[in-house]
Amino acid sequence: MDSYSQSYQFYSSSPSMYSNFNTPSNSYCSCCYSPTPYYYPNHHMPSTLLFSPPTSPFIPQNTKISTPPITTEQSSSKITRLQYSNKDRYILNELFKRTPYPNAIQRDVIARQLGITQEQIRIWFQNRRRLQTQRDSGERLATSNEILALQQGKTNVNSNDLKKLLNDVTRYKDAPPRLRLDESS
């Protein structure tokens, strides 16, 4: 008897650990293979039963795997992106021309004036500085939509309110970088 025959007899006679080597399908381990037989397409069976789905050897077949249902609170908690109005964009661009790196107090003043959070102001200035470096390097130019939005925003801004905001921001120019408006009093 050659060595191949000996090894085949060993595998076929050994426990179910080796049962998937050249053995009939009814001797497969029930936890590793689906008991659903293979259906041929010409038997007029639904297309979902043509092939048995792959199974995991680590999960017994009789174990039900359930996922928690998605509730309306989870699906409606999607964070929406803040869309600045043309007026807000014009004000922020004017502030950026004078103060490209506002400190915490200046960001508080701007946030209170525009009705948004200080974090949103910080992110806007960060993105605007990156955009400015791209424009300076010629990597990106101002689009006609951006220019048109700024022109429309300029017509909606009260010049006295803008001057007051610019003065308030300038007043806190030399404040410590991390000091907040509530702590400055």
WOBELUR-V354351 format. One record per residue. N is the residue number from 1. RES is the residue in one letter. PSI is psi in degrees with one decimal (999 if undefined). Layout:
N/RES/PSI
N/RES/PSI
This chain:
1/M/130.4
2/D/170.1
3/S/-31.7
4/Y/-44.4
5/S/-39.3
6/Q/-44.3
7/S/-35.2
8/Y/-42.0
9/Q/-36.8
10/F/-47.2
11/Y/-40.3
12/S/-24.4
13/S/-9.3
14/S/171.3
15/P/178.5
16/S/-9.5
17/M/-34.6
18/Y/16.1
19/S/-10.7
20/N/8.3
21/F/107.0
22/N/41.4
23/T/160.3
24/P/151.0
25/S/-23.1
26/N/-8.4
27/S/6.3
28/Y/152.8
29/C/134.5
30/S/-23.7
31/C/-17.0
32/C/-25.5
33/Y/143.2
34/S/138.3
35/P/-8.8
36/T/124.5
37/P/163.7
38/Y/129.3
39/Y/136.8
40/Y/146.6
41/P/-25.2
42/N/7.9
43/H/6.4
44/H/42.1
45/M/157.7
46/P/147.2
47/S/-18.8
48/T/-16.7
49/L/10.3
50/L/-37.5
51/F/145.0
52/S/141.0
53/P/151.9
54/P/145.6
55/T/161.2
56/S/136.9
57/P/-10.0
58/F/-13.3
59/I/118.6
60/P/149.1
61/Q/-25.3
62/N/-0.1
63/T/128.4
64/K/128.5
65/I/120.9
66/S/145.2
67/T/146.9
68/P/141.4
69/P/148.1
70/I/122.5
71/T/168.1
72/T/-27.5
73/E/-38.2
74/Q/-42.5
75/S/-26.1
76/S/1.2
77/S/15.6
78/K/130.6
79/I/128.9
80/T/149.2
81/R/136.7
82/L/127.2
83/Q/116.1
84/Y/142.1
85/S/164.8
86/N/-36.6
87/K/-47.4
88/D/-40.2
89/R/-40.2
90/Y/-45.8
91/I/-46.0
92/L/-38.0
93/N/-39.0
94/E/-41.0
95/L/-38.5
96/F/-37.2
97/K/-34.9
98/R/-32.5
99/T/86.3
100/P/-19.9
101/Y/76.8
102/P/141.8
103/N/-176.8
104/A/-40.2
105/I/-42.4
106/Q/-39.8
107/R/-36.4
108/D/-44.0
109/V/-45.9
110/I/-43.5
111/A/-41.5
112/R/-38.2
113/Q/-40.8
114/L/-11.2
115/G/32.2
116/I/177.8
117/T/160.1
118/Q/-33.8
119/E/-38.9
120/Q/-35.8
121/I/-43.8
122/R/-44.9
123/I/-39.9
124/W/-46.6
125/F/-37.4
126/Q/-46.8
127/N/-37.6
128/R/-37.7
129/R/-40.2
130/R/-41.4
131/L/-39.1
132/Q/-40.6
133/T/-34.4
134/Q/-38.6
135/R/-38.1
136/D/-34.4
137/S/-3.5
138/G/6.7
139/E/-33.4
140/R/135.2
141/L/159.9
142/A/134.3
143/T/162.0
144/S/-31.6
145/N/-40.5
146/E/-44.2
147/I/-43.9
148/L/-40.9
149/A/-39.2
150/L/-37.4
151/Q/-40.4
152/Q/-37.3
153/G/-35.2
154/K/-35.9
155/T/-22.6
156/N/-7.5
157/V/132.0
158/N/120.8
159/S/-32.9
160/N/-40.3
161/D/-40.0
162/L/-43.5
163/K/-41.9
164/K/-44.6
165/L/-42.5
166/L/-39.7
167/N/-41.8
168/D/-42.7
169/V/-40.8
170/T/-33.5
171/R/-33.9
172/Y/22.0
173/K/-38.9
174/D/17.4
175/A/154.4
176/P/145.0
177/P/-31.6
178/R/0.9
179/L/130.6
180/R/162.8
181/L/-37.8
182/D/-27.6
183/E/-10.5
184/S/-17.0
185/S/999
